[in-house]
Amino acid sequence: MTKDLTKVSNLFSLLRIILAIPIFFLVWNDEKLITTAIIIIAGFTDWADGYFARKRNEISELGKILDPLGDKLCLAAIIIPMIIMGDMPIWFAIIALCRDTFIMAGGLYIQRKKGFVIPSMMIGKITFIVLGCVVLGAFLKIPYFNSIGYATATVFIVISFVIYLLRAIKILQNQNIYNV
């Protein structure tokens, strides 16, 4: 697993994890321009890790952990200071963060029980994009965006969570996960 750290795709995921730190402090200090730029860079690393993993055949168990971990940490780095500063409804933050926490915990549990890491699903990627846009819109205080955005993201969060839960149950019951 140590040699997997040198794979280009995993280095992009590690960079995204590291970027969560300045994102947190920049959001806390309400630095809109530089925060947005770093979030865009983090988004690029998300695309790049997947691209290089497929293009260079670097898909690894470590990468299956680092990629979603980077996504979740960057998202939390934006949401947590926004909650503290009162810039985001706590109900939405709880739903978003709980979904990610349960999916990560479930994935780690399955990895320990079954010996493999479950790959991400397209619904999870779409949900992350929707959620990221809503959170960025809230941070930038885009008028009229948030009420529709929060509702849309909540629908995606619930649907993706249910789909991930059904897939986890099938895996734990030794069923074919591709029928979900």
N, C-alpha and C positions, 0 to 999 in steps of 0.2 A: 504494500500500500504506500510505502514511502516513495517508491519510484513514480507513483502516480502523481505526486506533488509537482514533478517537473514537467508534466504534460501541459501543453499550451492551453488547452481547454480548462484545466483545473486552475492554472495560474490566473485566468480571467475570473473564475469564480472566487478565488482568494482575494483578488483585487476588489471585487464587489463587496466582500465581507469587510475588508479594511475600510472601504469608502463609507460604510455605515457610521463609523466614528465621526468623521467631519460632518456628515449629513446631520447627525443628531445635534451637534453644537451649532451648526449654521441655521438649522430650523429654530433652535432655542433662541438664537440671536436675531431671528427674523431677517436673515440675509437672503432675500428672494432671488436675486440674479445669480449669484455664485452657487446657491443651493440648487437652483434649477439646472445649471450647467453640470454640476456633479451628478445630479439624478439622471440627466441625459447620458452622461458617461457611464454610470452604473447600468443603465438600460442597454447601452452598447455592449458592455461586458456580458450581459445576459444573453444577448444575441450571439456574440462572438464565442462564448464557451460552447453553446450548442452547435454552432457552425463548425468549429474546429474539432469538436468531439466526433461529429459525423464525417467530416471531410478527411480527417487524419486517422480515423478509426481509433479514437482515444476514449471511447466510452468506457468508463470504469465505475466500480462500486463507490469509490471515493467521490467521483464526480457527481454521481447520483445523490450524494449527501450534500456536497458543497454547493451545488447549483441552487437547490431550493432553500438551503440555509442562507445563502447570500441574499436571495429574494426576500425572505422573511425578516432578516436582520435590517435590510434597508427600509423595508416597509415599517417595521417597528421603530426605526430611528427617526422616521418622520411622524408617526402617529403619537408616540409617547410624549414628546415635548408639546405637540399640539393639544393633547388632552390636558396636560399640566397648565398650559397657558389659556385653556378654555376656548380654543379655536376649532374644536371638533366635538361633536356630540359623543358623550361617553358610551352610549348604547351602541353606536356604530363602531367605535374603537374596540369595544369588548367583543362584538360579533366577529370583526375582522381578525383580531389577534387570537381569539379562542379557536377559530377555524384553523388558522395556521399552526397553533400549538397542538391541537388534537391530531391534525394530519401528520405533523412531524413525529409526535409521540407514537402514533399508530404505526408509522413507517419504521421507526426504530424497534418497536415491539415485534413487528413482523420480521424485520431483519434478524433479530435475535432468535425468534422461534423457527423461522424457515430458512435462514442462512442466505438471504438475498435481499437486495434493496429494490423496492418497487419503483419502476420508472414513473416519471410524471405523466399526467394525462393532458390531452388538449384542453379539456374543460378547465383544468387547473391553470393552465397557461393563459387562457382567455380571461378567467376570473382575475388573475394577477394583473393583467393589463388594464382591465376595467377598474379594479381596485386602485392601481397605481395612478390612473388618470383622475379618479375621484379625489384621492388623497392630495395629489399635486394641485388639482383645482381648488381644493379647500385651503391648502397652504397659500396659494396665490390669491385667494379670496375673489375668485371669479364670480360675479353676480349671477344669481338664478341657476347656477350650475349645480350647487350642492344638494338641493332638495331632490332634484331628479337623479343626480349622481348617486346620492346615498341610497335611494330606493332601488336603482338599477344594480348597483354593486351588491346590495343586500340579497337581491334575488339570485345573482350569480354565486354569492357566497353560500347560500343555503343549498342551491342545486348542486354545486360542485362538492360540497361537504357530503351530501347524501350519496352522490355517485362514488366518492372515495370510500365512504363507509361500506357501501354494498360490495365494492371490490375487495376491501380488507376482509369482510366476512367470508367471501368466496375463497380468498387465498387461505384463510385459516381453516376452512372446511375442505381444502385441497381440491377446489373446483377450478375450472378454466376461467381465468380473469378477463379474457378478451370477449366474453359474452355480456359484459356489463355495459 
